Amino acid sequence: MPLHVPPAPAPALRSVLAALGSPTAVREPRTPALRSHPGPLTPELPLPVHVWDEITPDGRPPRTRLTAWRFLIRHGERAVAAADTVLTPDGWTFSHFFEGPYLNSTERALRHAEAMPAVYQPRLLSIPALYMLTLWLHRDPTADATTGVPAPSDVLVPLAPAPPGIAAHQPCTVADLLPVLTLRLNPAPTRTAPLLGQPA
């Protein structure tokens, strides 16, 4: 079923369009694809980027905060780069273009999500402590995309490259994945053997 992609703030979109029209912004050192595809380049599929700052041992869903709106930059039928916008005192503004493995991984995860039987609102969820990025499929497609926490029935799709021990592109509910993430970030203390002559 089609995803309900939330609308990005108009200033965010305008700032990306302005950056695409700027030779200086497009010719950043890390965006060879933009230099090799002079146009037309179109920003599409805006996704709010949320961050989990910490995951507590009690297993409660962590609070999230919105940090960016990310646009996929398309040339023809495929995404060749992405653009991030950030909130400043003057409003949403262009931050940077980038490429890399998360670009293709995001596109792949979105295609698979569109084939799922349920309707979701797509977001991105970053877990910096694990160097992990996931496609967050929120079950309420009409929710405010800038707020909220992952519900137990929401689906997370780890993007590649995923941390060791976590399968990339394997959809999991938050209820199933949260205990794994909690254990990874809060490992159980290891017991050390008592010194010789001390009581066990």
Backbone as numpy.savetxt, mean C-alpha at the origin, in Angstrom:
# Nx Ny Nz CAx CAy CAz Cx Cy Cz
-15.87 -8.89 -9.54 -16.72 -7.71 -9.54 -15.83 -6.48 -9.54
-16.32 -5.37 -10.08 -15.47 -4.18 -10.14 -15.17 -3.63 -8.76
-13.97 -3.11 -8.61 -13.59 -2.44 -7.38 -14.20 -1.05 -7.34
-14.51 -0.57 -6.15 -15.00 0.79 -5.98 -13.81 1.67 -5.58
-13.12 2.20 -6.58 -11.93 3.01 -6.33 -12.36 4.36 -5.78
-11.86 4.75 -4.61 -12.30 6.02 -4.01 -11.74 7.20 -4.81
-12.50 8.29 -4.86 -11.99 9.47 -5.58 -10.89 10.15 -4.77
-9.83 10.53 -5.46 -8.73 11.25 -4.81 -9.09 12.72 -4.68
-8.51 13.41 -3.73 -8.73 14.86 -3.65 -8.32 15.53 -4.96
-9.15 16.45 -5.43 -8.86 17.12 -6.70 -7.49 17.78 -6.73
-7.04 18.45 -5.65 -5.70 19.05 -5.69 -4.59 18.02 -5.89
-4.79 16.81 -5.36 -3.78 15.77 -5.54 -3.66 15.40 -7.00
-4.78 15.20 -7.66 -4.76 14.87 -9.09 -4.16 16.02 -9.90
-4.55 17.24 -9.59 -4.01 18.39 -10.34 -2.49 18.47 -10.18
-1.99 18.17 -8.98 -0.54 18.28 -8.76 0.21 17.21 -9.55
-0.38 16.02 -9.70 0.27 14.98 -10.50 0.24 15.35 -11.98
-0.88 15.87 -12.46 -0.95 16.30 -13.85 0.06 17.40 -14.14
0.22 18.32 -13.20 1.20 19.38 -13.38 2.62 18.81 -13.41
2.89 17.81 -12.56 4.22 17.21 -12.53 4.50 16.45 -13.82
3.47 15.79 -14.37 3.66 15.09 -15.64 3.99 16.06 -16.77
3.51 17.27 -16.65 3.80 18.28 -17.66 5.09 19.02 -17.42
5.79 18.68 -16.33 7.03 19.36 -15.99 8.23 18.52 -16.40
9.04 18.96 -17.34 10.23 18.18 -17.73 11.15 17.89 -16.56
11.24 18.81 -15.62 12.13 18.61 -14.47 11.64 17.45 -13.61
10.35 17.40 -13.31 9.82 16.33 -12.45 9.89 14.98 -13.13
9.55 14.91 -14.43 9.53 13.64 -15.13 10.93 13.08 -15.33
11.92 13.94 -15.38 13.28 13.48 -15.65 14.09 13.23 -14.37
13.38 12.92 -13.29 14.10 12.55 -12.07 14.95 11.30 -12.35
16.06 11.15 -11.65 16.96 10.03 -11.94 16.32 8.65 -11.82
15.30 8.51 -10.96 14.75 7.18 -10.71 13.53 6.85 -11.57
13.27 7.58 -12.60 12.09 7.30 -13.41 12.47 7.13 -14.88
13.26 6.13 -15.22 13.65 5.94 -16.62 12.45 5.65 -17.52
11.40 4.97 -16.99 10.25 4.66 -17.83 9.54 5.93 -18.28
9.47 6.93 -17.42 8.81 8.17 -17.81 9.63 8.90 -18.88
10.95 8.78 -18.79 11.79 9.42 -19.80 11.66 8.72 -21.15
11.44 7.41 -21.13 11.36 6.65 -22.38 9.95 6.60 -22.96
8.95 7.07 -22.20 7.58 7.13 -22.71 7.11 8.59 -22.64
7.38 9.36 -23.67 7.05 10.79 -23.60 5.56 11.09 -23.52
4.73 10.16 -23.85 3.30 10.43 -23.72 2.48 9.64 -24.72
1.15 9.66 -24.55 0.45 10.29 -23.41 0.57 9.46 -22.13
0.72 10.14 -21.01 0.80 9.51 -19.71 -0.40 9.94 -18.89
-1.08 8.98 -18.29 -2.34 9.27 -17.60 -2.30 8.75 -16.17
-2.56 9.62 -15.17 -2.68 9.13 -13.79 -4.04 8.49 -13.56
-4.03 7.25 -13.09 -5.27 6.50 -12.87 -5.22 5.75 -11.55
-6.35 5.14 -11.19 -6.48 4.29 -10.00 -5.84 4.90 -8.76
-6.34 6.04 -8.31 -5.79 6.63 -7.08 -6.08 5.73 -5.88
-5.05 5.47 -5.09 -5.21 4.62 -3.91 -4.70 5.37 -2.68
-5.51 5.45 -1.63 -5.01 6.05 -0.39 -4.00 5.12 0.26
-2.89 5.68 0.73 -1.84 4.89 1.36 -1.93 5.11 2.86
-2.22 4.03 3.59 -2.29 4.07 5.05 -1.08 3.37 5.64
-0.71 3.75 6.85 0.43 3.16 7.53 -0.01 2.59 8.88
0.45 1.37 9.18 0.35 0.80 10.53 1.64 1.14 11.24
1.57 1.95 12.27 2.78 2.34 12.97 3.30 1.23 13.87
2.40 0.49 14.50 2.84 -0.61 15.35 1.72 -1.61 15.49
2.11 -2.84 15.76 1.15 -3.91 16.02 1.41 -4.41 17.43
0.42 -4.33 18.28 0.60 -4.64 19.70 0.42 -6.13 19.95
1.05 -6.65 21.02 0.94 -8.09 21.30 -0.46 -8.57 21.61
-1.37 -7.66 22.00 -2.72 -8.11 22.36 -3.56 -8.47 21.15
-3.03 -8.22 19.93 -3.73 -8.64 18.73 -4.86 -7.73 18.29
-5.03 -6.59 18.95 -6.07 -5.66 18.51 -5.67 -5.04 17.18
-6.64 -4.76 16.28 -6.29 -4.12 15.02 -5.58 -2.79 15.27
-4.42 -2.59 14.67 -3.68 -1.34 14.90 -4.40 -0.16 14.27
-4.12 1.00 14.81 -4.63 2.21 14.19 -3.83 2.52 12.94
-4.48 3.11 11.98 -3.79 3.49 10.75 -3.88 5.00 10.58
-2.97 5.51 9.77 -3.03 6.93 9.42 -2.76 7.08 7.93
-3.49 7.99 7.31 -3.32 8.27 5.89 -2.05 9.08 5.68
-1.18 8.62 4.78 0.08 9.33 4.54 0.22 9.83 3.11
-0.55 9.28 2.18 -0.36 9.68 0.77 -1.56 9.22 -0.06
-1.64 9.78 -1.25 -2.49 9.23 -2.32 -1.54 8.84 -3.44
-1.68 7.60 -3.91 -0.79 7.09 -4.96 -1.59 6.88 -6.24
-1.03 7.36 -7.34 -1.64 7.19 -8.66 -0.75 6.29 -9.50
-1.36 5.37 -10.25 -0.62 4.61 -11.24 -0.57 5.44 -12.52
0.62 5.57 -13.08 0.80 6.35 -14.30 0.82 5.39 -15.48
-0.18 5.51 -16.33 -0.32 4.57 -17.45 0.18 5.18 -18.75
0.79 4.28 -19.52 1.12 4.58 -20.92 0.50 3.47 -21.73
-0.57 3.77 -22.46 -1.31 2.73 -23.15 -2.04 1.85 -22.16
-1.78 0.55 -22.24 -2.51 -0.42 -21.42 -1.80 -0.79 -20.13
-0.61 -0.26 -19.87 0.10 -0.71 -18.67 0.63 0.47 -17.87
0.83 0.20 -16.59 1.40 1.21 -15.70 2.92 1.19 -15.86
3.50 2.37 -16.05 4.95 2.47 -16.23 5.61 3.14 -15.03
4.83 3.74 -14.16 5.37 4.40 -12.97 4.21 4.67 -12.02
4.54 5.23 -10.88 3.53 5.66 -9.91 3.92 7.03 -9.40
2.93 7.75 -8.91 3.18 9.09 -8.36 2.53 9.17 -7.00
3.28 9.67 -6.03 2.75 9.89 -4.69 2.50 11.37 -4.46
1.41 11.65 -3.76 1.12 13.00 -3.32 1.03 12.99 -1.80
1.40 14.08 -1.17 1.38 14.16 0.29 0.63 15.41 0.72
0.16 15.35 1.96 -0.58 16.48 2.51 0.39 17.46 3.16
0.34 18.71 2.73 1.16 19.78 3.29 0.24 20.84 3.88
0.79 21.84 4.56 -0.07 22.92 5.07 -0.88 23.61 3.98
-0.41 23.52 2.74 -1.13 24.14 1.62 -2.05 23.17 0.90
-2.19 21.95 1.42 -3.06 20.96 0.78 -2.26 19.85 0.15
-2.97 18.99 -0.60 -2.32 17.85 -1.25 -1.45 18.33 -2.39
-0.22 17.81 -2.43 0.71 18.23 -3.47 1.58 17.06 -3.92
2.08 17.14 -5.14 2.93 16.10 -5.71 4.19 15.92 -4.87
4.58 14.64 -4.65 5.80 14.33 -3.91 6.89 13.80 -4.84
6.63 12.66 -5.50 7.65 12.08 -6.36 7.06 11.00 -7.25
7.76 10.72 -8.36 7.49 9.56 -9.20 8.41 8.43 -8.77
7.97 7.19 -9.01 8.87 6.07 -8.73 8.43 4.86 -9.55
9.35 3.90 -9.63 9.08 2.62 -10.28 9.45 1.52 -9.30
9.73 0.33 -9.80 10.15 -0.75 -8.92 9.15 -1.89 -8.87
9.48 -2.94 -8.10 8.65 -4.16 -8.10 7.24 -3.96 -7.57
7.04 -3.01 -6.65 5.69 -2.83 -6.12 4.70 -2.33 -7.18
5.22 -1.72 -8.24 4.33 -1.20 -9.28 3.61 -2.34 -9.98
4.36 -3.30 -10.53 3.74 -4.44 -11.20 2.95 -5.29 -10.23
3.44 -5.40 -9.00 2.75 -6.20 -8.00 1.39 -5.60 -7.65
1.34 -4.27 -7.56 0.07 -3.60 -7.29 -0.93 -3.84 -8.41
-0.45 -3.71 -9.65 -1.33 -3.93 -10.79 -1.86 -5.36 -10.80
-0.99 -6.31 -10.54 -1.41 -7.71 -10.52 -2.45 -7.95 -9.43
-2.21 -7.41 -8.24 -3.15 -7.61 -7.13 -4.50 -6.97 -7.43
-4.50 -5.83 -8.07 -5.76 -5.17 -8.42 -6.55 -6.00 -9.44
-5.84 -6.58 -10.41 -6.53 -7.43 -11.40 -7.18 -8.63 -10.72
-6.46 -9.26 -9.79 -7.02 -10.40 -9.09 -8.20 -9.99 -8.21
-8.09 -8.82 -7.58 -9.18 -8.35 -6.72 -10.45 -8.11 -7.52
-10.30 -7.64 -8.76 -11.48 -7.41 -9.59 -12.22 -8.69 -9.93
-11.52 -9.82 -9.86 -12.14 -11.10 -10.17 -12.78 -11.76 -8.95
-12.61 -11.16 -7.77 -13.20 -11.73 -6.56 -14.72 -11.53 -6.57
-15.45 -12.41 -5.88 -16.92 -12.31 -5.92 -17.48 -11.12 -5.15
-16.77 -10.62 -4.16 -17.28 -9.50 -3.36 -16.80 -8.17 -3.95
-17.47 -7.10 -3.53 -17.09 -5.74 -3.94 -16.26 -5.13 -2.81
-15.10 -4.57 -3.16 -14.21 -4.00 -2.17 -13.83 -2.57 -2.56
-13.38 -1.84 -1.55 -12.74 -0.54 -1.78 -11.23 -0.76 -1.63
-10.45 -0.54 -2.69 -9.01 -0.80 -2.59 -8.26 0.35 -1.93
-7.32 -0.02 -1.08 -6.41 0.91 -0.44 -5.04 0.25 -0.40
-4.02 0.98 -0.05 -2.71 0.41 0.21 -2.41 0.54 1.69
-1.82 -0.51 2.26 -1.49 -0.51 3.67 -0.01 -0.86 3.82
0.74 0.07 4.40 2.17 -0.11 4.59 2.46 -0.48 6.04
3.35 -1.46 6.23 3.79 -1.86 7.57 5.31 -1.67 7.59
5.77 -0.45 7.92 7.20 -0.13 7.80 8.11 -1.06 8.60
7.67 -1.52 9.76 8.54 -2.35 10.60 8.89 -3.66 9.94
8.07 -4.11 8.98 8.34 -5.36 8.25 8.75 -5.09 6.81
8.90 -3.83 6.44 9.17 -3.47 5.04 8.14 -4.15 4.14
6.88 -3.99 4.50 5.80 -4.73 3.85 4.74 -3.76 3.34
4.27 -4.03 2.12 3.18 -3.26 1.53 2.11 -4.24 1.10
0.85 -3.93 1.41 -0.26 -4.80 1.04 -1.33 -4.00 0.32
-2.07 -4.70 -0.54 -3.31 -4.16 -1.05 -4.38 -4.47 -0.02
-5.00 -3.43 0.50 -6.02 -3.56 1.55 -7.38 -3.45 0.87
-8.13 -4.55 0.91 -9.46 -4.59 0.30 -10.50 -4.43 1.41
-11.04 -3.22 1.50 -11.99 -2.89 2.55 -13.38 -3.32 2.12
-14.10 -3.98 3.04 -15.39 -4.58 2.68 -16.50 -3.55 2.49
-16.34 -2.35 3.01 -17.37 -1.32 2.84 -16.93 -0.40 1.70
-17.45 -0.61 0.49 -16.99 0.18 -0.65 -17.38 1.65 -0.59
-18.30 2.01 0.31 -18.75 3.40 0.39 -18.11 4.15 1.55
-17.19 3.49 2.27 -16.58 4.11 3.45 -15.68 5.27 3.05
-15.42 6.15 4.01 -14.45 7.22 3.82 -13.08 6.58 3.70
-12.45 6.71 2.55 -11.18 6.02 2.28 -10.01 6.60 3.05
-10.21 7.73 3.70 -9.09 8.38 4.39 -9.01 8.01 5.86
-9.98 7.24 6.35 -10.00 6.90 7.79 -10.31 5.43 7.95
-10.30 4.98 9.20 -10.72 3.63 9.51 -9.56 2.71 9.79
-9.88 1.57 10.39 -8.89 0.53 10.66 -9.31 -0.73 9.91
-8.36 -1.62 9.63 -8.73 -2.86 8.95 -9.68 -3.70 9.80
-10.83 -4.02 9.24 -11.79 -4.88 9.93 -11.35 -6.33 9.81
-11.74 -7.18 10.77 -11.32 -8.59 10.71 -11.64 -9.28 9.39
-12.76 -8.88 8.75 -13.15 -9.53 7.49 -12.56 -8.86 6.26
-11.85 -7.74 6.43 -11.17 -7.13 5.29 -10.09 -8.08 4.79
-9.72 -7.92 3.53 -8.72 -8.79 2.91 -7.44 -8.01 2.67
-6.30 -8.62 3.03 -4.99 -8.04 2.75 -4.27 -8.94 1.76
-3.69 -8.32 0.73 -2.92 -9.05 -0.27 -1.48 -8.55 -0.19
-0.56 -9.32 0.42 0.83 -8.87 0.49 1.42 -8.72 -0.92
2.05 -7.59 -1.16 2.65 -7.35 -2.46 4.09 -7.86 -2.47
4.55 -8.21 -3.66 5.92 -8.69 -3.82 6.86 -7.51 -4.03
8.02 -7.52 -3.37 8.53 -8.59 -2.51 7.93 -8.52 -1.11
7.50 -9.69 -0.62 6.93 -9.79 0.73 8.02 -10.24 1.70
7.84 -9.98 2.99 8.83 -10.43 3.98 8.94 -11.95 3.98
10.08 -12.49 4.39 10.23 -13.95 4.48 9.14 -14.57 5.34
8.60 -15.67 4.85 7.56 -16.37 5.60 6.15 -15.89 5.32
6.00 -14.84 4.51 4.68 -14.34 4.14 4.56 -14.43 2.63
3.54 -15.14 2.16 3.39 -15.40 0.73 2.85 -14.16 0.01
3.57 -13.71 -0.99 3.09 -12.59 -1.80 1.89 -13.03 -2.64
0.95 -12.13 -2.80 -0.24 -12.33 -3.64 -1.15 -13.44 -3.13
-1.03 -13.75 -1.85 -1.93 -14.72 -1.24 -2.93 -13.96 -0.37
-4.18 -13.77 -0.84 -5.15 -13.00 -0.06 -5.43 -13.65 1.29
-5.44 -12.84 2.34 -5.75 -13.31 3.69 -6.67 -12.30 4.35
-7.58 -12.79 5.18 -8.36 -11.85 5.96 -7.46 -11.25 7.04
-7.85 -10.08 7.51 -7.09 -9.44 8.59 -7.05 -10.35 9.81
-8.18 -11.03 10.09 -8.25 -11.92 11.25 -7.21 -13.04 11.15
-6.94 -13.52 9.93 -5.97 -14.61 9.75 -4.53 -14.09 9.72
-4.31 -12.92 9.14 -2.94 -12.42 8.96 -2.42 -11.68 10.19
-3.32 -11.05 10.95 -2.87 -10.24 12.08 -2.05 -11.04 13.10
-2.46 -12.27 13.46 -1.62 -13.02 14.42 -0.21 -13.29 13.89
-0.09 -13.51 12.59 1.23 -13.74 11.99 2.08 -12.47 12.10
1.46 -11.33 11.76 2.20 -10.07 11.83 2.56 -9.73 13.27
1.64 -10.01 14.20 1.89 -9.74 15.61 3.09 -10.54 16.10
3.14 -11.82 15.72 4.25 -12.67 16.16 5.57 -12.20 15.54
5.51 -11.75 14.28 6.73 -11.29 13.62 7.28 -10.04 14.28
6.40 -9.17 14.72 6.84 -7.91 15.31 7.04 -7.98 16.82
6.43 -8.98 17.45 6.56 -9.15 18.91 6.91 -10.60 19.21
8.10 -11.07 18.83 8.44 -12.48 19.03 8.45 -12.85 20.51
8.08 -14.09 20.76 8.08 -14.58 22.14 9.51 -14.59 22.67
9.70 -14.16 23.93 11.07 -14.17 24.48 11.59 -15.59 24.59
12.88 -15.76 24.29 13.49 -17.08 24.39 14.04 -17.27 25.80
13.85 -18.45 26.33 14.35 -18.75 27.68 15.81 -19.18 27.58
16.61 -18.64 28.42 18.01 -19.02 28.45 18.23 -20.08 29.52
19.15 -20.99 29.25 19.43 -22.06 30.21 20.06 -21.47 31.45
19.69 -21.99 32.64 20.29 -21.47 33.88 21.78 -21.78 33.94
22.53 -20.91 34.58 23.96 -21.14 34.77 24.17 -22.32 35.68
25.29 -23.01 35.49 25.62 -24.16 36.30 25.67 -23.75 37.78
24.98 -24.51 38.62 24.98 -24.20 40.04 23.81 -23.35 40.47
23.02 -22.82 39.48 21.84 -22.01 39.82 20.60 -22.89 39.74
19.57 -22.61 40.55 18.34 -23.40 40.46 17.66 -23.17 39.13
17.06 -24.20 38.59 16.41 -24.10 37.29 15.12 -23.30 37.42
